[in-house]
Amino acid sequence: MAEALRIGIAGLGTVGASVARVLSEKAAELTRQCGREIVVTAVSARDKTRDRGVDLGGAKWFDDPTELARNADIDVFVELIGGDDGPARACVKAALEAGRHVVTANKALLARHGVSLAEIAEKKGVLLNYEAAVAGGIPVIKTMREAMAGNSVSRVFGILNGTCNYILTRMEAEGLSFDACLKDAQRLGYAEADPTFDIEGHDTAHKLAILTSLAFGCKISADDIYMEGISNISQADIRAAGELGYRIKLLGVAQATESGIEQRVHPTMVPTASVIAQVHGVTNAVAIETDILGELLLSGPGAGGNATASAVVGDIADIAKSRPGFQHGPVFGRPARELKPYKRARMRSHEGGYFIRLTVHDRVGVFAAVAKRMADNEISLESIVQHAAEPEAGTAKTVILVTHETTEAAVRKAVDGITKDGHLTDKPQVIRIERAG
Ligand SMILES: NC(=O)c1ccc[n+]([C@@H]2O[C@H](COP(=O)([O-])OP(=O)(O)OC[C@H]3O[C@@H](n4cnc5c(N)ncnc54)[C@H](OP(=O)(O)O)[C@@H]3O)[C@@H](O)[C@H]2O)c1
């Protein structure tokens, strides 16, 4: 049997401790599958005294993860610290430069520095595996990197943040407010004490940036993402969506257009009958549309110790199975130096249907004025309905419009016009509608 594969793990929190546990509990099975043993020989975290729920007695302790990456007797460095800079970046860079394979679950690091790290990995002829960084346990990286050769991707989109999907699912199922659902998510450990990163779309954006690179062969561009979170989604939106045959999801969408690639993260109305609308709670899903394959949807657990560890261990096992001297495939599906510059499509030229909810004064002529602003901007309407507003809106009325395909620029201009007309009693709500099968 080949020599054991020696693993160094930096970070022994939710994911790191789970990875160590799975490697220990499944040692015999992994040895059978990989044809060699996988042994954790070195570890690093901040607190040496903390019980990690797994016996790490045989592994050498390092206070400094970069020292572990550089000096330890390891074949694979597993980074599970987190963060886009600081120790995570330093130790991953050090490991790659020392010619070690790296496995990481760190989407923030890859979204910011993935291309430069990939260049080092490819120069050194080592692997940089990151299946757990996008959609946790769902094997989307492997699918896009290895199983779709020759396919041209036209759109990739998904539910990439379990916290947001949990909140939206409960708001719809139980008629609860956003705040009440967020508090529950925090109590259950699905949301951080400071939930901004999740609910305002940053986490989804990091994952989307990685998927965009894989889908379109371009450099990662995490700062070029249009982003809106879910904190202003109300019961009025959820109910109106339901009445119109839609469900609201926070989607990350990357799409090829004539003017470039759109990258956007925002609350989205998807048809209730679509497959992605059936993805509930903390579950994640990724849809990939290509010329050869058509549409593929992967769904499953997107976070948590076990699901994430499953992806990390899968990445480690791939390294265990790889043959010495074998040329490894490129990190983002094509050599890092050949990734094209990212060409951003302007959000104003986005084309699609729109849901617009207006709370208006109850007076004569408002309905006609709203319809006129739409017509002036050449927006054709699928429906326009007026009904009593929410009880807290007093005598105001609600006007709900659903547009046919139009542009973001036209919708923004029309809504600005309506706002200037002075008919609104509250901020207008605009939610994009996404085509989904
Ligand atoms: N949790 C999930 O469900 C999930 C899902 C997908 C991807 N990920 C990614 O996986 C990574 C780890 O997440 P996590 O949830 O496991 O985080 P976590 O529970 O906060 O664990 C972080 C670990 O890093 C250690 N650490 C922090 N600073 C360090 C330093 N300077 N030197 C050495 N160790 C240090 C901590 O040590 P102490 O324990 O001693 O404080 C802790 O063990 C992140 O990149 C995250 O985005 C997580």
The ligand as a Tripos MOL2 file, in Angstrom:
@<TRIPOS>MOLECULE
LIG
   48    52     1     0     0
SMALL
NO_CHARGES

@<TRIPOS>ATOM
      1 N1        -19.6000   26.6100    9.5460 N.am      1 LIG1
      2 C1        -20.0900   26.2660    8.3480 C.2       1 LIG1
      3 O1        -21.1870   25.7250    8.2520 O.2       1 LIG1
      4 C2        -19.2830   26.5200    7.1070 C.ar      1 LIG1
      5 C3        -19.8110   26.1160    5.8540 C.ar      1 LIG1
      6 C4        -19.0510   26.3020    4.7040 C.ar      1 LIG1
      7 C5        -17.8200   26.9090    4.7960 C.ar      1 LIG1
      8 N2        -17.3560   27.3250    6.0090 N.ar      1 LIG1
      9 C6        -16.0360   27.9760    6.0700 C.3       1 LIG1
     10 O2        -15.1560   27.1670    6.8420 O.3       1 LIG1
     11 C7        -14.2190   27.9870    7.5050 C.3       1 LIG1
     12 C8        -14.2610   27.6890    9.0110 C.3       1 LIG1
     13 O3        -15.5490   27.9810    9.4950 O.3       1 LIG1
     14 P1        -16.0320   27.5260   10.9590 P.3       1 LIG1
     15 O4        -17.4970   27.7370   10.9910 O.co2     1 LIG1
     16 O5        -15.4830   26.1990   11.2810 O.co2     1 LIG1
     17 O6        -15.3240   28.6540   11.8580 O.3       1 LIG1
     18 P2        -15.0930   28.6250   13.4430 P.3       1 LIG1
     19 O7        -16.0040   27.6630   14.0950 O.co2     1 LIG1
     20 O8        -15.1000   30.0460   13.8870 O.co2     1 LIG1
     21 O9        -13.6070   28.0530   13.5810 O.3       1 LIG1
     22 C9        -12.4730   28.8160   13.2650 C.3       1 LIG1
     23 C10       -11.2620   28.0910   13.7980 C.3       1 LIG1
     24 O10       -10.1050   28.8250   13.4320 O.3       1 LIG1
     25 C11        -9.2450   28.9200   14.5700 C.3       1 LIG1
     26 N3         -8.4510   30.1350   14.4480 N.ar      1 LIG1
     27 C12        -8.8620   31.4270   14.4010 C.ar      1 LIG1
     28 N4         -7.7970   32.2490   14.2820 N.ar      1 LIG1
     29 C13        -6.7140   31.4560   14.2620 C.ar      1 LIG1
     30 C14        -5.3250   31.6880   14.1840 C.ar      1 LIG1
     31 N5         -4.8310   32.9240   14.0780 N.pl3     1 LIG1
     32 N6         -4.4810   30.6350   14.2170 N.ar      1 LIG1
     33 C15        -4.9330   29.3670   14.3200 C.ar      1 LIG1
     34 N7         -6.2510   29.0760   14.3910 N.ar      1 LIG1
     35 C16        -7.1150   30.0950   14.3720 C.ar      1 LIG1
     36 C17       -10.1640   28.9700   15.7690 C.3       1 LIG1
     37 O11        -9.4470   28.5630   16.9220 O.3       1 LIG1
     38 P3        -10.1750   28.4030   18.3690 P.3       1 LIG1
     39 O12       -11.1730   27.3100   18.2180 O.co2     1 LIG1
     40 O13        -9.0540   27.9990   19.2760 O.co2     1 LIG1
     41 O14       -10.7570   29.7360   18.6810 O.co2     1 LIG1
     42 C18       -11.2410   27.9490   15.3390 C.3       1 LIG1
     43 O15       -10.8530   26.6560   15.6950 O.3       1 LIG1
     44 C19       -14.5800   29.4280    7.1300 C.3       1 LIG1
     45 O16       -13.8150   29.8330    6.0290 O.3       1 LIG1
     46 C20       -16.0380   29.3300    6.7330 C.3       1 LIG1
     47 O17       -16.4410   30.3470    5.8120 O.3       1 LIG1
     48 C21       -18.0480   27.1440    7.1630 C.ar      1 LIG1
@<TRIPOS>BOND
     1     1     2 1
     2     2     3 2
     3     2     4 1
     4     4     5 ar
     5     4    48 ar
     6     5     6 ar
     7     6     7 ar
     8     7     8 ar
     9     8     9 1
    10     8    48 ar
    11     9    10 1
    12     9    46 1
    13    10    11 1
    14    11    12 1
    15    11    44 1
    16    12    13 1
    17    13    14 1
    18    14    15 2
    19    14    16 1
    20    14    17 1
    21    17    18 1
    22    18    19 2
    23    18    20 1
    24    18    21 1
    25    21    22 1
    26    22    23 1
    27    23    24 1
    28    23    42 1
    29    24    25 1
    30    25    26 1
    31    25    36 1
    32    26    27 ar
    33    26    35 ar
    34    27    28 ar
    35    28    29 ar
    36    29    30 ar
    37    29    35 ar
    38    30    31 1
    39    30    32 ar
    40    32    33 ar
    41    33    34 ar
    42    34    35 ar
    43    36    37 1
    44    36    42 1
    45    37    38 1
    46    38    39 2
    47    38    40 1
    48    38    41 1
    49    42    43 1
    50    44    45 1
    51    44    46 1
    52    46    47 1
@<TRIPOS>SUBSTRUCTURE
     1 LIG1         1 GROUP 0 **** ****
